[in-house]
Amino acid sequence: MMISCDLHNHTPLCGHATGSPVEYVQAAAERGLSILGFACHIPMASEAFGGPKIRMSFDQVAEYQQIVREAATFGEELGVEVLCGIEAEYFPEPGELEAMDELLRREKFDYVLGSVHPHLSIYQRWFAENGADTDDKKIRFFWQHMTKAARCGRYDAITHPDVVRCHGTVSQFDPTAYEESTGTFLNALNEYGLCMEINSSGLFKDFKVAHPDPVILRWASQQNVPIVIGSDAHDPHQVAGGFNNLEPIILKHGWHNTVIFRSRQREVIPLNRTSSAEDVTAS
């Protein structure tokens, strides 16, 4: 497998994942990964961001960092480097992010993924209060917020960048209808030095394609947006899930490198190409 790193894995502290971090590292070694990153959901002050079924509490952050350190020690024996990241939130009301921002200032992580989660109850409330009563309005607000997330300075990469299509937020999602607003988001990634995640978890959802949609992937490749790669694993069996399907897609779109972060510093990792672009037929 040419993809050697998976930067998006969760721990049981999020309340909806299973398996210890050590088990994730064991799975990574078995699947030929050399770098495994944990990016569990960051604590949030409001229960409307999901509470203990979605994320750890503030007083569990030290435990999170400790179990990732223990996994890193185990990984040294197997040749798997373990990174400690966090999946942070973006929300259009800054006051809701104050406690999160204080945590990010206080704690040290290798990287911070930025997420917009429009299916959460706090976001559904925001949609209702701001007249987003159609799929079109919700999607347009989503891309506006994704762009603001890219510009806000909190994050190193934006994860699952078309997640608005999931969890019943909208009934239909046609990315071609939002080329301009999506392009503004992609431009912001480049302007502010962020990466976009290619997230394989979409391969196992109803729509059966990775995040983001192939159309958005094509636009991102045309703008030379740098990428990180993650499985969004919530179980050790999901580590690097679907990566064999991602490889031809990444090759077809001309990406030769992926990115990792150590201590918030970006490092480019060449992809070990196992086939030529001429051999790629997947879309």
Order of alpha helices (4+ residues) and beta strands (2+ residues): beta-alpha-beta-alpha-beta-alpha-beta-alpha-alpha-beta-alpha-beta-alpha-beta-alpha-beta-beta
